[in-house]
Amino acid sequence: MTTTKIDASALGDRPLRYYDFAMAAFVAILLLSNLIGASKVASINVPFLDDPFVFGAGILFFPLSYVLGDVLTEVYGYARARRVIWTGFAALAFMAFMSWAVVAMPPAEGWDGQAAYESVFGGTWRIVVASISAFWLGEIANAFVMARMKLMTGGKHLWSRTIGSTVVGQGIDSLVFYPVAFFGIWETELIIMVMITNYVLKVVWEALLTPLTYAVVRRMKDREGVDIFDENTDFTPFRTKI
C-alpha cells in the first residue's frame, strides 16, 4: 500500500486499523509491569564483576511500553499517543484504587491469604504516586521528543528518535519513581544503584529492540497508508482531544 505523508490534523475521523490494538497492548503491558515487577529488586551474578548486578525486576518488561509509545507516536502522531498515555494513567489510577479496596476488605473467617494479598497488592501510597507520576511525565516527554524530532529530521533516522526519546523519557521516569517511592525505605546507595542501572538497561533495551521497532512501524504505516507529521499539533500534555 502507498504511504502518504500528511499532517496529523488532516487525518480527521479516518478509520485506523491498529490504533485500538496498540492502545490495548500498551495499557496491558503498563499495568502488568507496574503490578508485578515495580518493587522487586533482583540480582544476577555477572562474570568479571565482584558483586552481583542489582536491578529492578520490572526492567525486563516495562520498556516495552516505551517501545509501543514510540510506535504510537511515530505511526499515529503525538495527539493520539497522548490520548493513549492518559488512558494508561486512568488505568493505573483505577488499578491502585481497586488494589486498595480489595486489600482493605475484611477477609472471611478461615481464609488465610490476606497476608499474601497485602504483600502483593498492598503497595504504599508512595509507590502508587511515584508510579503514576513517573509514568505520565516520562511518557509525555517521550512522545513530545519523538514527535518534535520527527519534524526536525523530516521523518528520517527513526533510530535517532526512538533512542533519543527514550534517553529523555526513561531518564525522567527513573528520576521520579525511585526517589519518590523508596527514599527513606531503601538505603540511598541502593536507590541510586537501582535507578542508574535500570536507566542504562532501559536505554540499552530500547536500542536492542530498534530492529523490531523498525519492522512494526513499517508494517503499521503500510497497513494504515499514512505517515503522520505533527506540524500543526497542540503539544500541551493536558488534554485528551485529538
N, C-alpha and C positions, 0 to 999 in steps of 0.2 A: 504494500500500500504506500502511496506517496505521502510524505510528511510535509505539512505546510507550516511555515513559521508565522505565528500570529501573536498579537498582544493578548495578555490574559483577559483584559476587559472585553475583547471581541469574541470570547468563547461563548458567552451568553448561557443559554439553557441547553446547549448541545449535549446529547447523551454521551456518557463516558463509560466505557466497558468495564474498567478495572478499578475505578476510584473507590467504590464501596468495599471491594475485596481488600484493597490496600489499607483502607481505614480500619477494617475489622482485624486484619493481621497486626497492624500497628498497636491497637489497643490491647489485643490479647497478649502480645509479647511484653508490652509495658506492664500490665497487671501481674503477669506471672513472674517476671523478673524482679519486681518490687516485693511481691508477696513471698516468694520462695528464697531468693538469693541476696536480698539487700543487706541483711545484718550479719550474715555468716562470714567469718574470716577463715580462709583456708590457707594451707601451706603445702608446698611440694619441695622435695629435695632436687636441686639442680646441680649437675656436675660442675666442678671447679668453683662452686660457691661454698664458703664455710658454713653459712647459716641458711636455713630453709627460706625459700622465696614465699613471702606472705602477700596475699591478695584477697580482695573481696570476691566471694563466690559468684555473685551476680554478674561479674565481668564477662562470664562466658556467653551470656545471652542478651543482657541489656543493650550492648552496642548494636544488636540487630534492629532495635527501634530507631537508632540514628541512621542506619543504612536505609530503612524504609522511609524515614523522614527525608533523606536526600533524594530518594526516588520520587516521592510525592512532590517535593518542591521542583525537581527537575522536569518531571512529566506534566504536572498539573498547575504549577505556579505557586507563589507564596500564599495567596489568599486561601486557596484550597488546602494547602499544608497547614496554615494557621487554624483553619476550621477543624482539622483532624487533631491538632495539638490541644485545642480547647475541649474536644470530645474526650481525649485521653485524660485531661485534667479533671473533667467531671467524673470520669470512670474511677480515677484514683481517689477522689474525694468520697464517692459513694462506697468504694471498697473499704476505705478507712472507717466510715460510719457503720457499715454492716459488720465489720470485724469487731468494732467496739460493742455494738448492740448484742451480737451473738455471744461474745465472751462475758458480757455483763449479766446475761440471763442466768437465773439460779439453776444449777444443774439438778436433774431429777435424782431422787434418792436411789442409790445403788449404781449410778453411772460414775465411773472413775476416770473419765477422760478430760476433766476440767483443767487439770494442771498442764496436760499436753496442749490443749486448746489455747490456754493463756500463753504458753511458751511460743507457739507458732503464730497465733493471730493477735496476741495482745501487745502489739507494738506500742511504745510510748508516744505521747503527743509530739515529742521532739522528732522522732523518726518520721512520723506522718507528715509534719510540717516541712521537715528537711527534704523528704522525698518529693512531695508535691511541688514545693518551691523550686528545687533544683531541676526537676523535670521541665517545668514551664519555662524558666529562664533559659535553660540550656537549649531546649528545642526551638524556642522562638529565635534565639541568637543563631542557631544552626541554620534555620530556614532563611533568615534575613541575609546572612553571609552568602549562602548558596545562591539565592536569587540575585543579589547585587553583583556577585562575581560572574554570574551568567551573562549579565548585561555588559560587564567590563570586558569579558573575553569573547563576546559575540557568539556565545554558545559553544566555543571550542574548549579543549583541555578539561574535560569533565573530571579527570583525576584531581586536578588542582582545586576544583570546587568541593569535591567530596572530602578530601583530606583537609583543606583549609577550613571548611565549615566545622569539621569535627574538632580540629585543634581549638577553635573558639568555643563551640557549644559544649564539648565534653570538659573543657577547662573550667567553664562557668559551673557546670553541673557538679564537678568534683569539689570545687572550691566552696560551694554552698552546702552540699549534702553532708560531707563527713564532719566538718566542724560543728554545724548546727545539730546533727544527730548524736554525736558521740563525745563532744568536748566535756570533760569532767567525768565521763564514764570510762572511756579508754584512756590509756596513757597518751600524752601528747605526741610522743615519739611514734607510737603505733598509728595514730591518726594521720600523721604526716607521711609515714611509710606507706600505708594503705592508699592514701589519697594520691601520692605520686605514682606508685606502681600501677594503680588502677587507671590513672590518666594515661600513662605511657602505653599500657596494654590496650586501652580503648582506641588510641590513635593508630597503633600498630595493627590492631584487629581490623580497623576501617581500611587501612592501606592494603592489607592482605585480601580483603573482600572486594577490592576495586574491580577485578575482572568480572565477578558476579554482578556488581552494581552496573557495569557497562552492559552486560548481557540483558539484565532485567529492564534497564532504561531503554535500550534499543528496541527490545521486543514490545514494550508497552507503547512507546512512541509510534512504532509501526502500526500497532493494532488500533491506537486511538486516532492516528492520522494527523496529529498536530505536534508542533514543537512550540511551547508557550514561553513568552518572554514578559517580564513584569515591568514594562516601560511606563505604564500609567497606573501602577498599583499603589494603593494607600498602604504604606508599610506599618501603620500603627498596629501594635500587638493586641490592643484592647477592643477587638470586635470579632464576630464570627461570620459576618456577612461577606459573601463572595462578590 
